[in-house]
Amino acid sequence: MKESWFKNSDGAWPGAAAWETLDDLRHQFKRNVDMRMRRGDVRAAIIRLLAESPMHGYQIIHEIETRSGGAWKPSPGSIYPALQLLADEGLIVSHEAEGRRTHSLTESGRALAESESTVTAPWVTGSDREPGPRGALAMAGITVARAAADVARKAKEEKILEATSVLDEAAKKLRAMLTQD
């Protein structure tokens, strides 16, 4: 196939916008994978924030969202039960202030916050966080999709057919893994 067949009259490839969109989605997905929270992250985030100053529940939610650049916004359904558990453990106390229930660390809570102060904050994004096996698999899938798109765009027909065969075989092997469990 002629490469010029893929280009429009001004010499640009008409699918370029689609590839840019794919790349944007990959970056967004990577950010979301990076922010997949683990068990205990809500608890750690609350302790980290309350070490700075007393806060009410929605302030905690807002601070986590702000510090994660919008990538993580825990729900009230995860924050408030965690606050109750921390109170039950004697790590925080609550009091009414300005019509809101404000939470602050106890001495035990401060000691815990101090001991965890060198650990990366749970809202940190990027390469400081491991994506975990599901995230790593998803990122590998995106990498394969990107490579397939490059082959489709740049390779000759015989290589495109070969790449299609490779991907079909990979899909069969992946599905076979599910039946082996």
MODELLER restraints for C-alpha pairs under 7 A, 6 or more apart:
rsr = mdl.restraints
at = mdl.atoms
rsr.add(forms.Gaussian(group=physical.xy_distance, feature=features.Distance(at['CA:1:A'], at['CA:156:A']), mean=6.48, stdev=0.5))
rsr.add(forms.Gaussian(group=physical.xy_distance, feature=features.Distance(at['CA:1:A'], at['CA:157:A']), mean=6.83, stdev=0.5))
rsr.add(forms.Gaussian(group=physical.xy_distance, feature=features.Distance(at['CA:6:A'], at['CA:13:A']), mean=5.91, stdev=0.5))
rsr.add(forms.Gaussian(group=physical.xy_distance, feature=features.Distance(at['CA:7:A'], at['CA:13:A']), mean=4.34, stdev=0.5))
rsr.add(forms.Gaussian(group=physical.xy_distance, feature=features.Distance(at['CA:7:A'], at['CA:14:A']), mean=6.25, stdev=0.5))
rsr.add(forms.Gaussian(group=physical.xy_distance, feature=features.Distance(at['CA:8:A'], at['CA:14:A']), mean=6.26, stdev=0.5))
rsr.add(forms.Gaussian(group=physical.xy_distance, feature=features.Distance(at['CA:26:A'], at['CA:142:A']), mean=6.72, stdev=0.5))
rsr.add(forms.Gaussian(group=physical.xy_distance, feature=features.Distance(at['CA:32:A'], at['CA:71:A']), mean=6.45, stdev=0.5))
rsr.add(forms.Gaussian(group=physical.xy_distance, feature=features.Distance(at['CA:33:A'], at['CA:131:A']), mean=5.90, stdev=0.5))
rsr.add(forms.Gaussian(group=physical.xy_distance, feature=features.Distance(at['CA:33:A'], at['CA:135:A']), mean=5.45, stdev=0.5))
rsr.add(forms.Gaussian(group=physical.xy_distance, feature=features.Distance(at['CA:34:A'], at['CA:125:A']), mean=5.87, stdev=0.5))
rsr.add(forms.Gaussian(group=physical.xy_distance, feature=features.Distance(at['CA:34:A'], at['CA:126:A']), mean=6.10, stdev=0.5))
rsr.add(forms.Gaussian(group=physical.xy_distance, feature=features.Distance(at['CA:34:A'], at['CA:129:A']), mean=6.30, stdev=0.5))
rsr.add(forms.Gaussian(group=physical.xy_distance, feature=features.Distance(at['CA:34:A'], at['CA:131:A']), mean=5.39, stdev=0.5))
rsr.add(forms.Gaussian(group=physical.xy_distance, feature=features.Distance(at['CA:35:A'], at['CA:71:A']), mean=6.39, stdev=0.5))
rsr.add(forms.Gaussian(group=physical.xy_distance, feature=features.Distance(at['CA:35:A'], at['CA:72:A']), mean=6.45, stdev=0.5))
rsr.add(forms.Gaussian(group=physical.xy_distance, feature=features.Distance(at['CA:35:A'], at['CA:125:A']), mean=6.26, stdev=0.5))
rsr.add(forms.Gaussian(group=physical.xy_distance, feature=features.Distance(at['CA:41:A'], at['CA:122:A']), mean=5.69, stdev=0.5))
rsr.add(forms.Gaussian(group=physical.xy_distance, feature=features.Distance(at['CA:42:A'], at['CA:79:A']), mean=6.81, stdev=0.5))
rsr.add(forms.Gaussian(group=physical.xy_distance, feature=features.Distance(at['CA:43:A'], at['CA:82:A']), mean=6.06, stdev=0.5))
rsr.add(forms.Gaussian(group=physical.xy_distance, feature=features.Distance(at['CA:44:A'], at['CA:122:A']), mean=6.94, stdev=0.5))
rsr.add(forms.Gaussian(group=physical.xy_distance, feature=features.Distance(at['CA:45:A'], at['CA:121:A']), mean=6.92, stdev=0.5))
rsr.add(forms.Gaussian(group=physical.xy_distance, feature=features.Distance(at['CA:45:A'], at['CA:122:A']), mean=6.03, stdev=0.5))
rsr.add(forms.Gaussian(group=physical.xy_distance, feature=features.Distance(at['CA:46:A'], at['CA:60:A']), mean=6.80, stdev=0.5))
rsr.add(forms.Gaussian(group=physical.xy_distance, feature=features.Distance(at['CA:47:A'], at['CA:113:A']), mean=5.99, stdev=0.5))
rsr.add(forms.Gaussian(group=physical.xy_distance, feature=features.Distance(at['CA:48:A'], at['CA:113:A']), mean=6.13, stdev=0.5))
rsr.add(forms.Gaussian(group=physical.xy_distance, feature=features.Distance(at['CA:50:A'], at['CA:104:A']), mean=5.70, stdev=0.5))
rsr.add(forms.Gaussian(group=physical.xy_distance, feature=features.Distance(at['CA:50:A'], at['CA:105:A']), mean=6.14, stdev=0.5))
rsr.add(forms.Gaussian(group=physical.xy_distance, feature=features.Distance(at['CA:51:A'], at['CA:105:A']), mean=6.65, stdev=0.5))
rsr.add(forms.Gaussian(group=physical.xy_distance, feature=features.Distance(at['CA:51:A'], at['CA:110:A']), mean=6.45, stdev=0.5))
rsr.add(forms.Gaussian(group=physical.xy_distance, feature=features.Distance(at['CA:51:A'], at['CA:113:A']), mean=6.31, stdev=0.5))
rsr.add(forms.Gaussian(group=physical.xy_distance, feature=features.Distance(at['CA:54:A'], at['CA:102:A']), mean=6.26, stdev=0.5))
rsr.add(forms.Gaussian(group=physical.xy_distance, feature=features.Distance(at['CA:54:A'], at['CA:103:A']), mean=5.38, stdev=0.5))
rsr.add(forms.Gaussian(group=physical.xy_distance, feature=features.Distance(at['CA:54:A'], at['CA:104:A']), mean=4.52, stdev=0.5))
rsr.add(forms.Gaussian(group=physical.xy_distance, feature=features.Distance(at['CA:55:A'], at['CA:102:A']), mean=5.16, stdev=0.5))
rsr.add(forms.Gaussian(group=physical.xy_distance, feature=features.Distance(at['CA:55:A'], at['CA:103:A']), mean=5.43, stdev=0.5))
rsr.add(forms.Gaussian(group=physical.xy_distance, feature=features.Distance(at['CA:55:A'], at['CA:104:A']), mean=6.85, stdev=0.5))
rsr.add(forms.Gaussian(group=physical.xy_distance, feature=features.Distance(at['CA:56:A'], at['CA:100:A']), mean=6.72, stdev=0.5))
rsr.add(forms.Gaussian(group=physical.xy_distance, feature=features.Distance(at['CA:56:A'], at['CA:101:A']), mean=5.79, stdev=0.5))
rsr.add(forms.Gaussian(group=physical.xy_distance, feature=features.Distance(at['CA:56:A'], at['CA:102:A']), mean=4.33, stdev=0.5))
rsr.add(forms.Gaussian(group=physical.xy_distance, feature=features.Distance(at['CA:56:A'], at['CA:103:A']), mean=5.86, stdev=0.5))
rsr.add(forms.Gaussian(group=physical.xy_distance, feature=features.Distance(at['CA:57:A'], at['CA:79:A']), mean=6.76, stdev=0.5))
rsr.add(forms.Gaussian(group=physical.xy_distance, feature=features.Distance(at['CA:57:A'], at['CA:80:A']), mean=6.73, stdev=0.5))
rsr.add(forms.Gaussian(group=physical.xy_distance, feature=features.Distance(at['CA:61:A'], at['CA:73:A']), mean=6.28, stdev=0.5))
rsr.add(forms.Gaussian(group=physical.xy_distance, feature=features.Distance(at['CA:61:A'], at['CA:74:A']), mean=6.02, stdev=0.5))
rsr.add(forms.Gaussian(group=physical.xy_distance, feature=features.Distance(at['CA:64:A'], at['CA:72:A']), mean=6.77, stdev=0.5))
rsr.add(forms.Gaussian(group=physical.xy_distance, feature=features.Distance(at['CA:64:A'], at['CA:73:A']), mean=6.44, stdev=0.5))
rsr.add(forms.Gaussian(group=physical.xy_distance, feature=features.Distance(at['CA:64:A'], at['CA:123:A']), mean=6.55, stdev=0.5))
rsr.add(forms.Gaussian(group=physical.xy_distance, feature=features.Distance(at['CA:65:A'], at['CA:71:A']), mean=6.69, stdev=0.5))
rsr.add(forms.Gaussian(group=physical.xy_distance, feature=features.Distance(at['CA:65:A'], at['CA:72:A']), mean=5.31, stdev=0.5))
rsr.add(forms.Gaussian(group=physical.xy_distance, feature=features.Distance(at['CA:65:A'], at['CA:73:A']), mean=4.72, stdev=0.5))
rsr.add(forms.Gaussian(group=physical.xy_distance, feature=features.Distance(at['CA:67:A'], at['CA:123:A']), mean=6.39, stdev=0.5))
rsr.add(forms.Gaussian(group=physical.xy_distance, feature=features.Distance(at['CA:68:A'], at['CA:123:A']), mean=4.86, stdev=0.5))
rsr.add(forms.Gaussian(group=physical.xy_distance, feature=features.Distance(at['CA:68:A'], at['CA:124:A']), mean=6.16, stdev=0.5))
rsr.add(forms.Gaussian(group=physical.xy_distance, feature=features.Distance(at['CA:68:A'], at['CA:125:A']), mean=6.80, stdev=0.5))
rsr.add(forms.Gaussian(group=physical.xy_distance, feature=features.Distance(at['CA:86:A'], at['CA:92:A']), mean=5.80, stdev=0.5))
rsr.add(forms.Gaussian(group=physical.xy_distance, feature=features.Distance(at['CA:87:A'], at['CA:93:A']), mean=5.90, stdev=0.5))
rsr.add(forms.Gaussian(group=physical.xy_distance, feature=features.Distance(at['CA:91:A'], at['CA:105:A']), mean=5.84, stdev=0.5))
rsr.add(forms.Gaussian(group=physical.xy_distance, feature=features.Distance(at['CA:91:A'], at['CA:106:A']), mean=5.31, stdev=0.5))
rsr.add(forms.Gaussian(group=physical.xy_distance, feature=features.Distance(at['CA:91:A'], at['CA:108:A']), mean=5.51, stdev=0.5))
rsr.add(forms.Gaussian(group=physical.xy_distance, feature=features.Distance(at['CA:91:A'], at['CA:109:A']), mean=4.11, stdev=0.5))
rsr.add(forms.Gaussian(group=physical.xy_distance, feature=features.Distance(at['CA:92:A'], at['CA:103:A']), mean=6.42, stdev=0.5))
rsr.add(forms.Gaussian(group=physical.xy_distance, feature=features.Distance(at['CA:92:A'], at['CA:104:A']), mean=5.41, stdev=0.5))
rsr.add(forms.Gaussian(group=physical.xy_distance, feature=features.Distance(at['CA:92:A'], at['CA:105:A']), mean=4.28, stdev=0.5))
rsr.add(forms.Gaussian(group=physical.xy_distance, feature=features.Distance(at['CA:92:A'], at['CA:106:A']), mean=5.08, stdev=0.5))
rsr.add(forms.Gaussian(group=physical.xy_distance, feature=features.Distance(at['CA:92:A'], at['CA:109:A']), mean=6.19, stdev=0.5))
rsr.add(forms.Gaussian(group=physical.xy_distance, feature=features.Distance(at['CA:93:A'], at['CA:103:A']), mean=5.67, stdev=0.5))
rsr.add(forms.Gaussian(group=physical.xy_distance, feature=features.Distance(at['CA:93:A'], at['CA:104:A']), mean=5.58, stdev=0.5))
rsr.add(forms.Gaussian(group=physical.xy_distance, feature=features.Distance(at['CA:93:A'], at['CA:105:A']), mean=6.31, stdev=0.5))
rsr.add(forms.Gaussian(group=physical.xy_distance, feature=features.Distance(at['CA:93:A'], at['CA:106:A']), mean=6.38, stdev=0.5))
rsr.add(forms.Gaussian(group=physical.xy_distance, feature=features.Distance(at['CA:94:A'], at['CA:101:A']), mean=6.25, stdev=0.5))
rsr.add(forms.Gaussian(group=physical.xy_distance, feature=features.Distance(at['CA:94:A'], at['CA:102:A']), mean=5.47, stdev=0.5))
rsr.add(forms.Gaussian(group=physical.xy_distance, feature=features.Distance(at['CA:94:A'], at['CA:103:A']), mean=4.39, stdev=0.5))
rsr.add(forms.Gaussian(group=physical.xy_distance, feature=features.Distance(at['CA:94:A'], at['CA:104:A']), mean=6.46, stdev=0.5))
rsr.add(forms.Gaussian(group=physical.xy_distance, feature=features.Distance(at['CA:95:A'], at['CA:101:A']), mean=5.51, stdev=0.5))
rsr.add(forms.Gaussian(group=physical.xy_distance, feature=features.Distance(at['CA:95:A'], at['CA:102:A']), mean=5.42, stdev=0.5))
rsr.add(forms.Gaussian(group=physical.xy_distance, feature=features.Distance(at['CA:95:A'], at['CA:103:A']), mean=6.59, stdev=0.5))
rsr.add(forms.Gaussian(group=physical.xy_distance, feature=features.Distance(at['CA:96:A'], at['CA:102:A']), mean=5.99, stdev=0.5))
rsr.add(forms.Gaussian(group=physical.xy_distance, feature=features.Distance(at['CA:151:A'], at['CA:160:A']), mean=6.25, stdev=0.5))
rsr.add(forms.Gaussian(group=physical.xy_distance, feature=features.Distance(at['CA:152:A'], at['CA:160:A']), mean=5.93, stdev=0.5))
